[in-house]
Amino acid sequence: MIEEEKSLNFIEEIIEEDLRKGTYDGRVLTRFPPEPNGYLHIGHAKSICLNFGLGQKYNGLTNLRFDDTNPVTEDAEYVESIKRDIQWLGFQWAQELYTSDYFETLYQYAVDLIKKGLAYVDDSTAEEIAASKGTPTEPGIPTPYRSRSVEENLMLFQQMREGKYKDGEKVLRAKIDLANPNMHLRDPLLYRIRHVRHHRTGDKWCIYPMYDFAHGQSDSIEKITHSICTLEFIPHRPLYDWCIEKLEIFPSKQYEFARLNMTYTVMSKRKLLQLVNEKFVESWDDPRMPTISGLRRRGYTAASIRNFCDKIGVQKRENMIDVSLLEFCIREDLNKTAWRRMAVLDPIKLVITNYPEGQVEELTGENNPEVEGGEGSRCIPFTKELWIERDDFMEEPPKKFFRLGVGLSVRLKHAYIVACHDFVKDANGKVTEVHCNYIPNSKSGEDTSGLKVKGTIHWISVPHAREAEVRLYDRLFHDENPAAAEDFKSSINPDSLQIISKAYIEPDLAIAQAGKGYQFIRLGYFTLDTKSSADHLVFNRTVTLKDSWAKEIKKG
């Protein structure tokens, strides 16, 4: 079957035109520039796939450059987590770089602007500077320091570097145009004072470049050909171009695409940090978080995330992606790769009254029926006493209940047909046992009974069952757009995590592989938690078998 050729997105069209013209000598060099002030989330995954994907498609390269210009919020832990996430997604950078690598060069660039009369040291407070910039409809007014001489500005900027001033006492500003309709060109800040230890440079520096100054110059130093940002940087682009033009350095170009907005999710690192610090979630890698590490711990695969990013495409306009598309992508992937296993989350005992006491039968179950050959099989012990799900039995079953009740029959997955004839209750009236007879000649794969049943249920042999903790994760927020709420935390779903402390699993799951997906038959897709141990097995639900939220919305 011939696949329909996928049309180019607008950034690919730009690159192909540049290649046709021979711009940048036919080179393509992109970069992914995260700030190490938090863990990466699914929105960053879109940018990673875009930047690294372009490098791969056009036989180019992609640099990883950490924008470490704000030591107040940055940490080496975040650096390591970012590198781990990118590699897990399946990408490798050409060079690992840091804006701090360029601090001396950036300082000299700032000196060059001062010498050209295009930058000055301002002693105004942050409030005074904001007021002096005017409004979108009124021009700004110069502060008393805008007319300082080049010599005075050079001396003061040198003294800022030497640590002679306190935080906020002075800043370096570009001298552009206080009446420009673009507020970002009204003498923007280039440097500020921060007496904070940097995670890489220590106490060497106490002045740090602003992102708007460091960004374009770092791109230029690396000779980045296509600097891809999100839409909020459109108003910043003229400053990006102004700095490169005035410094007469390599002309990197910035292009903008729409960031990922997804339903039932927040994408702000500041808000995600709040969730962590205020203990709404366990950590940055809590499986309810939209972080890449959280999704990985929950059981999402790199392939499913790459596929999701490919499906949503690259747009010029903001839009909201339904989280169910991400869930579709992981279901689609796990259906083909997850091994099938049985687990019972809410157990009730089933006793096969006519099965020989003490007999153990080894049955066979394929690992994955979706793959030709089934990816092998495993042995499943079958005995007289089994655990089944409590809701697979009803004392008074209604019509069209195709599971167990007195007089009803079902097939036990990979095993026999059983017919229910009795049940036992405790003193509180709670059913504790279901009694059935099995049909000896109805064994799966060898059935000669001629009986037809409409239901199949899963089970675990009581003497062979292993115990496990199972965590059922759901969406963290109730509202479709929690970020729009006055307090996004008011939308948190109190039922986003249900812990089943004692579930029963088939013995093969006791040696479950870390990072592998398993379909618990009829229950959903699960994976072994990173903090699981041989003595305390913990499984996380990645996603349900079907989109249950869509049904709830229709009901509503």
C-alpha positions in Angstrom: 0.0 0.0 0.0 1.4 3.4 -1.0 1.3 6.0 1.8 0.1 9.4 0.9 3.0 11.8 0.9 2.8 14.2 3.9 2.7 17.9 3.0 5.4 20.1 4.3 4.8 22.3 7.4 5.6 26.0 7.0 9.1 25.7 8.7 10.0 22.9 6.3 9.0 25.1 3.4 11.3 27.8 4.7 14.2 25.4 5.1 13.7 23.9 1.6 13.7 27.4 0.1 16.9 28.2 2.0 18.5 25.0 0.7 17.3 25.8 -2.8 18.9 29.3 -2.6 22.1 28.0 -0.9 21.5 30.2 2.2 24.0 29.2 4.9 25.9 27.2 2.3 23.2 24.5 2.4 23.6 23.8 6.1 20.8 23.2 8.6 21.7 23.6 12.2 18.9 23.9 14.8 19.0 24.0 18.6 16.8 23.1 21.5 17.4 25.7 24.3 15.7 24.7 27.5 16.1 26.7 30.7 17.2 24.3 33.5 14.5 25.5 36.0 12.2 22.5 35.9 11.5 19.2 34.2 10.5 19.0 30.6 6.8 18.5 29.8 4.8 17.2 26.8 4.9 20.7 25.3 8.7 20.6 25.2 8.4 17.1 23.6 6.8 18.9 20.6 9.7 21.3 20.4 12.3 18.5 20.8 10.6 16.4 18.0 10.5 19.5 15.8 14.0 20.7 16.2 15.7 17.3 16.2 13.4 16.0 13.5 14.3 18.9 11.2 18.0 18.2 11.8 17.5 14.5 10.9 15.3 15.2 7.9 17.6 17.7 6.2 20.9 15.9 7.1 21.7 18.6 9.5 22.5 18.8 13.3 20.8 20.0 16.4 22.6 21.4 19.5 21.4 21.1 23.0 22.0 24.5 24.6 21.0 25.2 28.2 19.7 28.7 28.7 21.3 29.1 32.2 21.2 32.8 32.6 19.1 32.9 35.8 20.9 31.2 38.6 18.1 32.0 41.0 15.8 29.2 39.6 18.3 26.8 38.0 19.7 23.5 39.2 22.0 20.8 38.0 19.3 18.2 38.7 17.2 19.8 36.0 20.1 19.7 33.6 20.4 15.9 34.0 16.7 15.3 33.8 16.5 17.2 30.5 19.3 15.2 29.0 17.8 12.0 30.1 14.4 12.9 28.6 15.8 13.9 25.2 17.8 10.7 24.9 14.8 8.6 26.0 12.7 10.2 23.2 15.2 8.9 20.8 17.4 11.9 20.0 21.0 12.8 20.4 22.4 16.3 20.2 25.5 17.3 18.2 26.9 19.5 21.0 26.0 20.0 24.6 26.3 23.7 25.2 25.4 26.3 27.8 24.8 30.0 27.5 27.2 30.3 30.4 29.9 29.1 28.0 29.5 32.4 26.3 29.3 34.8 29.3 32.6 36.4 28.4 31.7 36.8 24.8 28.3 38.2 25.6 29.8 40.6 28.0 32.1 41.9 25.2 29.1 42.2 22.9 27.5 44.4 25.5 30.7 46.5 25.7 30.6 46.8 21.9 27.0 48.2 22.1 28.0 50.7 24.8 31.0 51.8 22.6 28.6 52.3 19.7 26.3 54.5 21.9 23.6 51.8 21.8 23.5 50.7 25.5 23.6 52.5 28.8 23.7 51.8 32.5 20.4 52.8 34.2 20.1 53.3 38.0 16.3 53.4 38.0 14.3 51.0 40.0 12.3 48.3 38.2 9.1 50.3 38.9 10.6 53.5 37.5 11.8 51.7 34.3 8.4 50.2 33.8 6.7 53.6 34.2 9.2 55.3 31.9 8.4 52.9 29.0 5.0 54.4 28.6 2.0 52.5 27.4 1.0 50.8 24.1 -0.7 54.1 23.1 1.8 56.6 24.7 5.5 56.8 24.1 8.0 56.3 26.9 10.2 59.0 28.4 13.9 58.8 28.9 15.2 58.3 32.5 17.9 60.7 33.7 20.6 58.1 33.0 19.9 57.6 29.2 22.3 60.5 28.3 25.3 59.1 30.2 28.5 59.2 28.2 30.1 56.2 26.6 33.0 56.5 29.0 30.8 56.6 32.1 28.7 53.7 30.9 31.8 51.6 30.3 33.1 52.3 33.7 29.8 51.6 35.5 29.3 48.4 33.5 32.8 47.2 34.5 32.0 48.0 38.1 28.7 46.1 37.9 30.8 43.1 36.8 33.2 43.6 39.7 30.4 43.3 42.2 30.4 46.9 43.4 26.6 47.2 43.4 23.7 45.4 45.0 21.0 43.4 43.2 18.7 45.8 41.4 20.9 48.8 41.9 21.8 49.1 38.3 20.9 47.5 34.9 22.3 47.7 31.4 19.7 48.8 28.8 19.8 48.9 25.0 19.3 52.4 23.6 16.8 51.9 20.8 13.5 53.8 20.6 11.2 54.9 23.5 8.4 55.6 21.1 8.5 52.3 19.2 5.0 50.7 19.0 6.7 47.4 20.0 7.2 47.7 23.7 10.1 45.2 23.6 12.1 47.8 21.7 11.7 50.6 24.2 15.2 50.4 25.7 15.0 46.7 26.9 17.1 45.4 29.7 20.3 43.6 28.6 21.9 42.8 31.9 20.9 42.7 35.6 22.8 42.1 38.8 22.4 38.8 40.6 24.6 38.0 43.6 23.7 34.3 43.4 26.0 31.3 42.9 25.6 29.8 39.4 25.4 26.0 39.1 28.3 26.0 36.6 30.3 29.2 36.9 30.1 29.5 40.7 30.7 33.0 41.9 32.7 34.2 38.9 29.8 36.3 37.7 27.4 38.6 39.5 25.8 40.1 36.3 23.8 38.0 34.0 22.4 38.6 30.5 18.7 38.7 29.9 17.2 36.0 27.7 16.4 38.5 24.9 20.1 39.5 24.7 21.6 36.0 25.3 19.3 34.1 22.9 20.1 35.6 19.5 23.8 36.1 20.3 24.2 32.5 21.4 22.4 31.4 18.2 24.9 33.5 16.2 28.0 32.2 18.1 26.9 28.6 17.3 25.9 29.6 13.7 22.4 28.3 14.1 20.6 28.6 10.8 17.0 28.2 11.9 16.1 29.3 15.5 12.7 28.0 16.2 10.6 29.5 19.1 7.0 29.5 20.2 4.6 32.3 19.2 5.0 34.4 22.3 8.4 35.3 21.0 7.1 37.1 17.8 7.3 40.5 19.5 10.9 39.7 20.6 12.1 38.9 17.1 12.8 42.6 16.2 15.2 42.8 19.2 16.8 39.5 18.2 17.4 40.9 14.7 18.5 44.4 16.1 21.2 42.9 18.3 22.6 40.7 15.5 22.6 43.6 13.0 24.2 46.2 15.4 26.9 43.7 16.5 27.5 42.6 12.8 27.6 39.0 13.7 26.4 35.8 12.0 22.8 36.3 10.9 20.8 33.5 12.6 17.0 33.8 11.9 14.2 33.2 14.3 10.9 31.5 13.3 7.8 30.9 15.5 5.3 28.1 15.8 2.3 27.5 18.1 3.2 25.9 21.4 1.3 22.8 22.6 -1.9 23.5 24.6 -3.6 20.3 25.8 -7.0 19.8 27.5 -7.1 18.8 31.2 -3.5 19.9 31.6 -1.3 22.9 32.6 1.8 23.6 30.7 3.4 26.3 32.8 6.6 25.1 34.6 5.8 27.7 37.3 2.4 26.0 37.9 3.9 22.5 37.7 6.5 23.5 40.3 3.6 24.7 42.6 2.0 21.3 42.3 5.2 19.7 43.4 6.1 22.2 46.2 2.6 22.2 47.6 2.4 18.4 47.6 -0.6 18.1 45.2 1.6 15.5 43.5 4.5 13.3 44.7 7.2 14.8 42.5 8.1 16.1 39.0 7.8 12.5 37.8 4.5 11.8 39.4 2.6 9.7 36.8 -0.2 12.3 36.8 2.1 15.1 35.7 2.4 16.1 32.0 6.2 16.0 32.3 8.1 13.6 30.1 9.5 11.8 33.1 6.0 11.5 34.6 4.6 10.1 31.3 7.5 7.7 31.1 6.9 6.5 34.7 3.2 6.1 33.9 4.1 3.8 31.0 4.0 6.1 28.0 6.5 5.0 25.3 8.8 7.3 23.4 7.3 6.1 20.1 3.8 7.1 21.3 4.9 10.6 22.2 6.8 11.0 18.9 3.7 9.8 17.0 1.5 12.3 19.0 3.8 15.2 18.1 3.7 14.1 14.5 -0.1 13.9 14.4 -0.6 17.4 15.9 1.7 18.9 13.4 3.3 22.4 13.4 0.9 25.4 13.3 1.2 29.2 13.2 -1.9 29.7 15.3 -2.6 28.7 18.9 -5.0 25.8 19.4 -6.1 23.3 22.0 -5.3 19.6 21.5 -7.6 17.1 23.1 -5.6 14.9 25.6 -7.6 11.9 24.2 -5.4 12.1 21.1 -2.3 11.4 23.3 -4.2 8.6 25.0 -5.1 7.2 21.6 -1.5 7.2 20.5 -0.4 5.2 23.6 -3.2 2.7 23.2 -2.3 2.2 19.6 1.3 1.6 20.5 0.7 -0.6 23.5 -1.9 -2.7 21.7 0.9 -3.8 19.4 3.7 -4.1 22.0 2.2 -4.8 25.4 2.2 -8.4 26.7 -1.1 -9.7 27.9 -1.3 -10.8 31.5 -4.1 -11.3 34.1 -4.6 -9.4 37.4 -7.5 -9.2 39.8 -8.0 -5.9 41.5 -11.1 -6.5 43.6 -10.9 -10.2 44.4 -13.6 -12.8 45.3 -12.8 -16.5 45.5 -14.2 -18.9 42.9 -14.2 -22.6 43.9 -14.5 -25.2 41.2 -16.3 -27.9 43.2 -15.8 -30.7 40.7 -12.1 -30.0 40.0 -9.6 -32.5 41.7 -8.3 -31.3 45.0 -4.6 -30.5 44.9 -4.3 -30.7 41.1 -2.3 -28.1 39.3 -2.7 -27.8 35.5 -0.3 -25.8 33.4 -2.2 -23.8 30.8 -0.7 -21.7 28.0 -1.4 -18.0 27.2 0.1 -16.1 24.3 2.0 -12.9 25.1 0.6 -10.7 22.3 -2.2 -12.0 20.0 -1.8 -8.8 17.9 1.6 -10.0 16.6 2.1 -12.9 14.3 3.4 -15.7 16.3 2.2 -14.1 19.5 5.7 -13.1 20.7 5.9 -16.4 22.5 3.8 -17.6 25.4 3.9 -18.2 29.2 2.5 -21.0 31.5 -0.4 -20.1 33.7 -1.1 -22.4 36.7 -4.8 -23.5 37.0 -6.2 -25.0 40.3 -9.4 -25.7 42.1 -9.5 -22.2 43.8 -9.3 -19.0 41.8 -9.5 -15.3 42.3 -11.9 -13.4 40.1 -13.2 -9.8 40.0 -16.0 -9.2 42.4 -18.1 -7.4 39.8 -17.9 -10.5 37.6 -20.5 -12.1 39.9 -24.0 -10.9 40.8 -26.5 -12.6 43.2 -29.4 -11.5 41.1 -28.0 -10.9 37.6 -30.2 -8.9 35.2 -30.8 -9.9 31.6 -27.8 -9.6 29.3 -25.4 -10.0 32.2 -22.9 -12.3 30.5 -20.8 -13.1 33.5 -21.5 -15.2 36.6 -24.6 -15.8 38.7 -26.4 -18.9 39.7 -27.4 -20.7 36.5 -25.0 -18.6 34.3 -21.8 -19.9 32.6 -18.6 -18.1 31.4 -15.3 -19.1 29.9 -12.3 -18.6 32.0 -9.6 -17.0 29.8 -7.2 -19.6 28.4 -9.0 -22.3 30.5 -12.4 -23.9 30.8 -16.1 -23.0 30.7 -17.6 -23.0 34.3 -21.2 -22.9 35.3 -22.2 -21.2 38.6 -24.5 -23.2 40.9 -24.0 -21.6 44.4 -22.3 -18.9 46.5 -21.4 -18.3 50.1 -22.0 -15.2 52.3 -20.4 -14.1 55.5 -22.2 -12.9 58.6 -22.5 -9.4 57.1 -24.2 -10.7 54.0 -21.2 -10.1 51.8 -20.5 -12.8 49.2 -17.2 -14.5 49.9 -17.2 -17.5 47.5 -18.7 -18.3 44.2 -19.1 -22.1 43.5 -19.0 -23.5 40.0 -18.6 -26.7 38.1 -16.2 -26.8 35.2 -16.7 -28.6 31.9 -13.7 -30.9 31.4 -13.9 -31.1 27.6 -14.2 -27.3 27.2 -10.5 -26.4 27.5 -9.4 -23.5 25.4 -7.9 -24.6 22.1 -9.2 -28.2 22.6 -13.0 -27.5 23.2 -15.2 -30.3 22.1 -18.1 -29.5 24.4 -20.2 -27.7 21.8 -21.2 -25.2 24.4 -21.4 -21.5 23.5 -21.0 -18.8 26.1 -21.1 -15.0 25.6 -18.7 -14.0 28.4 -15.0 -14.5 29.1 -13.5 -13.5 32.4 -9.9 -13.4 33.8 -8.7 -15.2 36.9 -5.7 -16.0 39.1 -4.9 -19.3 40.8 -5.2 -18.7 44.5 -2.1 -20.8 45.6 0.0 -19.3 42.9 -1.1 -15.6 43.1 1.4 -12.9 43.8 0.4 -9.8 45.6 1.0 -6.3 44.2 0.0 -2.7 44.7 -1.8 -1.2 41.8 -2.2 2.5 41.2 -5.0 3.6 39.0 -4.2 7.1 37.6 -6.7 9.4 36.1 -6.6 13.0 34.8 -5.2 15.4 37.3 -7.8 18.1 36.5 -11.5 18.1 36.2 -11.7 21.2 33.9 -10.9 21.1 30.2 -8.8 24.2 30.5 -7.6 24.5 34.1 -5.1 27.2 33.2 -8.0 29.6 32.5 -9.4 29.3 36.0 -8.7 32.0 38.5 -7.0 29.3 40.7 -6.0 26.4 38.5 -5.6 24.2 41.7 -9.3 24.5 42.3 -9.8 22.2 39.3 -7.7 19.3 40.7 -9.4 16.0 40.5 -9.5 14.5 44.0 -9.9 11.0 42.4 -6.9 11.3 40.2 -5.2 8.4 42.1 -6.7 5.3 43.5 -4.4 2.9 45.3 -5.3 -0.8 45.5 -2.9 -2.1 48.1 -3.6 -5.8 47.6 -4.3 -6.9 44.1 -3.5 -10.4 42.8 -1.4 -11.0 39.7 -0.4 -14.1 37.8 3.1 -15.4 38.8 4.8 -14.4 35.6 4.2 -10.7 36.5 6.5 -11.1 39.5 9.4 -10.8 37.0 7.8 -8.0 35.0 10.4 -6.0 33.0 10.9 -2.3 34.0 9.8 0.0 31.2 7.7 -2.6 29.4 4.0 -2.3 28.9 1.5 -4.9 30.0 -2.2 -5.2 29.2 -4.0 -6.5 32.2 -6.7 -8.3 30.4 -10.0 -6.4 30.5 -8.6 -3.8 32.9 -6.2 -1.5 31.0 -2.5 -1.0 30.2 0.0 -1.0 33.1 3.7 -0.8 33.7 6.0 -1.6 36.6 6.6 1.6 38.7 10.2 2.8 38.9 10.0 2.5 42.7 8.7 -1.1 42.7 10.8 -3.8 44.3 10.8 -7.6 44.4 9.4 -7.4 47.9 6.8 -4.8 47.0 5.6 -4.9 43.4 3.9 -1.7 42.2 2.1 -1.3 38.9 0.8 1.9 37.4 -2.1 2.2 35.1 -0.9 3.9 31.9 -4.3 4.2 30.3 -7.7 2.5 30.2 -8.6 0.2 27.3 -11.2 2.6 26.1 -11.8 6.4 26.4 -14.1 6.4 29.4 -14.0 10.2 29.6 -15.7 10.5 26.3 -18.6 8.4 27.6 -18.9 10.6 30.7 -19.0 13.8 28.7 -21.8 12.3 26.5 -23.7 11.4 29.7 -23.3 14.9 31.0 
